[in-house]
Amino acid sequence: MKKIITIVIILLVALGFGYFLFKISPQQEQGQANGYNSSITENPNIQSISQPPVFDPATDHFMGDPKAKNVFIEYGDMQCPFCAQYNPVLTKVSGSFPDTVFVFRYFPLLQHQNTVEASLTAEAAGAQGKYWEMHDLLYARQSDWQDQTEPLDTFVGYAQQVGVKDINQFKNDVTSKKYLSVLQKGEDQAYALKLTATPTYFFNNHLLEVKTGATADSLKQEAQQYFAK
């Protein structure tokens, strides 16, 4: 009887240890695979703010007239499937909302193994005048690169596709994490705003509810009460 009990205990310990590895190891392996996500600091104790920082055309990525009366801000993650799903809707905001500029800011969710590298890819393309082309292509092809262990070659192919001229500079900007501070800035803002999910939308500093099947028209209707007079 004691022998049976001993065997049962050993089996339970082994199963418990195996479960622990299953829960912990994937994240560790993902972080070690490319080292990009580990470069971003999550700071849930950062001083809170009640509304997004003011739109700055000198530093923000935007579509539309930078002098528009209305500002629509998205906090998004490049590997978030919902961000990818709604991206075609968001690209219409500056054209379908009256007198509105659309702004994109990063909120990298670090459980997504390639989100930081993809964001750096968009920044590196943006340094050569192809930010929105890369931003939109990354969302359109998200299912192709999201599970890759080393997606850089795929991103280089995208850079060539959207017309990035200096591919060596592009690769160096990505691998050196040259524009990491842009991502960290967005991450800090998201935590300061106490955001919990992506995408998150603000219209003239008012939080908009993201509804399933949202369209440009439905978002405009929700934002109607906040339009600048």
N, C-alpha and C positions, 0 to 999 in steps of 0.2 A: 504493500500500500504506500509506504514511504517512497519507494522507487517511482511509483506512478505520479505521486504528488511532485516529486523533484523534476520529473520530465515535463509535467504541465507548467511548472514555474519557469523552467528554461525556455519553453516554447513561447510563453507569454512575454518574457523579457525580450526574446528575439523579435517577436512580432512588433512589440512596442518600439524597439530600436529601429526596425525597418520603417515603421510609420513615421518616426521622427526624421529619418533621412529623406523620405519621400516628400515631406512638407518643407524641409529646409534646403536641401541640396539644389533643386532647380533654380532658385533665386541666386544662390551663391555661384553656380556655374554660369548663369547668364551674366552676372556682374563681372566674372573673370574672363568671359569670352572676348569682350572688346574693351572693357574698362571705361566706357563712356558714361554709363549711368552713375557709377560711383563718384563721378566728378561733380554731381549736383548735390547740394545740401538741402535736405528737408528741414524746415524750421517751424514746427507747429507753435512754438512759443514766441514767435515774432510779434512785435507790437501791432495790434489790430488797427484796421482802417475801415471807415464806413462806406467808402465809395472808391472806385478805381482812380488811380492818378490821372491827371489831366492829359488828354491826348496831345502828343508832341510829334508833329510831322517830321521833325529832324531825326527822331529815334524810333518811332513806331512804324510798323508795316501797315499800309492803308491803301484803300481803293476809293476813288472819288475825289471830290474837291476838299482839300485840307481846310478851307475856310467855311465849310458847310456849317449851318446852325445846329444840326443834329449829329450826334456821335453814337454809333453802334459798335460796341466792343465785344469781341469773342475771346474767351480764355479757352484754348484748345490744346489737345495732345495729338501729336502727329500719328500715333499708333492707335488712337481711340477709334473704334469702328463707327460709333455714332457721329463723331466729328467728320469722318470720311463720308458717311451717309448724308449729312446735312450740308457738306461743303458746297455742292452745286446751288443750294438755296442761298447760302451766305454770299456767294459771289454776285448775286443779283441785288443785294441790298442797296448798294450805292446808286444803282440805276432805277430801282423800283420804289425806294423810299424817297419822299420829297426832301431835297436839300440835306442829304445825309452822307456822311463819310463812314466807311466800314474799316474797323481796326482789328488786326489779329495780334494776340499776345499768347505766349507759350505758358502752358501749365503741364509740364512733363509728369506723367504718372509713371513712377519708376518701376512698377511691376511689369511694364511693357519693355521688353528687353532691348528693342532698337529705337525707342522713342527719342533718346538724346542724339544718337548718331544721325537719325533722319532729320531732326531739327537743325543740327549743324550742317547737314547737307543743304537744306533750304537756305541757311544763312550764307554758306559758301557760294551758292548760285546767285544769291542776292547781291553779293559783293561784286559780281560781274553783270548786274542788271537783269537777272533772270529769277528774281525771288518768287513772284506769283506763278510763273510757269512751273517752277520746281515744286512749290507748295501744292498746287493743284494736281500735279502728276503723282506726287507721293501719296496723296489721298486716293487718287483713282487706281493706283497700283498697290495699295496697301497690302492686299492679300498675298502679293507676290514676294514681298520682302520682310514681312513682319516676323516670320519664324526662321529667317536665315541666321546662321551663326556668325557669318562674316558678310554683311550686305554691301560692303564698300564697292565691289566691282559692279553690282547692280546699280548703285547710286551714280557711279561714273557713267554707266550707260545712259541713265536718265539725263545727266548733265550734258552729254553729247547730243541727246535727243532734243533738249530745249534750247540748245545753241550756246552753251557756255564755251567761251573761246579758249581760255587757258586751262586745260584739264589738269596739268601738273600743279598749278596754283590752287585749283579747286580741291584736289586730293590733299594737298598740304594743309589747306585751311580746315578741312574736316579732321584729319588725323592729329593735327596740333591743337584741336579744340579752340581755335582762334576766337570764335564768337561765343564761347561758353557763357560769358557774362550776360549776354542777351537772354539766354535761357534761364540763368539764375535769377535775373531781375524779374522775369515773369513768374517763376516759381515762388519767389518771396512775396510778390504782390498777391498771388493766389492764396497763400497761407495767411497773409495779413487780412485778406477779405473773408477768411474762413470758408473758402470754397471747398466743396467735397466731391465734385464730379466734373467731367467734361462731356460735351461743351457747356460752358456757362456764358450767358449773354447779358450784357447791360446796354440799355438804351437811355442816353442822357442821365447816366448814373442810377437808373432804376433796373433792378433785376427782373429779367423776363423769364417766364416759365417755358421750359422746353417741352413741347408736347409731341407725342408720337405722330408722325406724318405731317410735321410742320412744313408749311410752304412760305414763300416770301410774302404772300398776301395775308396768311394767318398771323405771321410775326408782325406785319405792319398793323394789323387790326389790334393786336395785343399792345403794341407800342403807341397806338393812336393817342392815348390820354397823356403821353409824355412828350409829344412833339413841341418843339420850341415855337412860341407865338411870334 
